[in-house]
Amino acid sequence: MAKLKFYLIFLIFLASCKDQENISAQDATKYLDQEDVLFLDVRTSQEFNYDGSIKNALLIPVNVLEKKIKLLEYYRDKKIIVYCRSGRRSRLATEFLKKNNFNAINLDGGYLAWEKYSSSQK
């Protein structure tokens, strides 16, 4: 009986994870220069300015995303690749954007994964 409960909880967890889409850094690079894709950085301005950012990314820190969601109206029909440092804050931001009917996807591993993949391509 305990095993059955475990499997049911596990299946529920898996089903809820399907709502949260992720994209790898490798796959995200294919979207870099596409006009119908926005890279949304949800880190702090300090992280954005000092640690670097993805080319042409828009910065809206996750703690002000709800207040500044109107800035994203232009991108409502576009794919939005959301990232932070490691992927935790961007998962929350992606979930929020999806609930507000945006086509958002989380960059798996965040900017750290992006840098790692980018440096391996040089």
C-alpha positions in Angstrom: 0.0 0.0 0.0 2.8 2.4 0.8 4.4 1.7 -2.6 1.1 2.5 -4.3 0.9 5.8 -2.5 4.5 6.6 -3.5 3.8 5.9 -7.1 0.6 7.9 -7.2 2.4 10.9 -5.6 5.3 10.4 -8.1 2.9 10.4 -11.1 1.1 13.5 -9.8 4.5 15.2 -9.5 5.5 14.2 -13.1 2.2 15.5 -14.5 2.7 18.8 -12.8 6.2 19.1 -14.2 4.9 18.8 -17.8 3.4 22.3 -17.4 6.9 23.6 -16.8 8.7 23.4 -20.0 12.5 23.8 -20.2 15.0 24.4 -23.0 18.6 23.5 -22.9 21.3 26.1 -23.5 22.3 24.3 -26.6 18.8 24.4 -28.1 18.3 28.0 -26.9 21.3 29.2 -28.9 19.3 28.4 -32.1 16.9 31.2 -31.2 19.5 33.9 -30.5 18.9 36.1 -33.6 15.2 35.3 -34.3 12.9 38.3 -34.1 10.0 36.2 -32.8 11.9 35.2 -29.7 12.7 37.2 -26.6 15.4 36.3 -24.0 14.1 37.5 -20.7 16.6 37.9 -17.9 14.9 37.9 -14.4 18.1 38.3 -12.4 19.0 41.5 -10.5 20.4 44.5 -12.4 23.7 43.9 -10.6 23.9 40.3 -11.9 22.9 41.5 -15.4 25.6 44.3 -15.5 28.5 42.5 -13.8 28.1 38.8 -14.6 27.1 39.3 -18.3 23.9 38.6 -20.2 22.6 36.9 -23.3 22.7 39.1 -26.4 19.7 41.4 -26.7 18.1 40.1 -23.5 15.5 42.2 -21.7 16.0 42.6 -18.0 13.0 42.5 -15.7 14.0 41.2 -12.3 11.7 38.5 -11.0 10.7 40.5 -7.9 9.2 43.2 -10.1 7.9 41.1 -13.0 4.3 41.2 -11.8 4.3 45.0 -11.7 6.1 45.3 -15.1 4.2 42.6 -17.0 2.7 45.3 -19.3 6.2 45.8 -20.7 5.9 42.3 -22.2 2.6 42.9 -24.0 4.5 43.4 -27.3 5.9 39.9 -26.9 2.7 38.1 -26.1 2.7 36.2 -29.4 6.4 35.5 -29.3 8.4 32.8 -27.6 10.0 34.0 -24.4 13.0 32.2 -23.1 13.3 33.1 -19.4 16.6 32.8 -17.5 18.2 33.7 -14.2 21.5 32.6 -12.7 20.8 28.9 -12.2 17.2 28.3 -13.2 15.3 28.6 -10.0 13.9 32.2 -10.3 13.3 31.7 -14.0 11.1 28.7 -13.2 8.9 30.8 -11.0 8.9 33.6 -13.7 8.0 31.1 -16.4 5.2 29.7 -14.4 3.8 33.2 -13.8 4.1 34.2 -17.5 2.3 31.0 -18.6 -0.5 31.7 -16.1 -0.8 35.1 -17.9 -1.0 33.4 -21.3 2.5 34.1 -22.5 4.5 31.5 -24.5 7.3 31.2 -21.9 9.9 28.5 -21.5 12.6 28.2 -18.9 16.3 28.1 -19.7 17.4 24.9 -17.9 20.4 25.6 -15.7 20.1 29.4 -16.3 22.9 31.7 -17.3 25.5 29.3 -15.7 24.5 26.6 -18.2 24.5 29.2 -21.0 28.0 30.3 -20.2 29.2 26.7 -19.9 27.8 25.7 -23.2 29.0 28.9 -24.9 32.5 28.4 -23.6 32.6 24.8 -24.8 31.8 26.0 -28.4 34.8 28.3 -28.6 
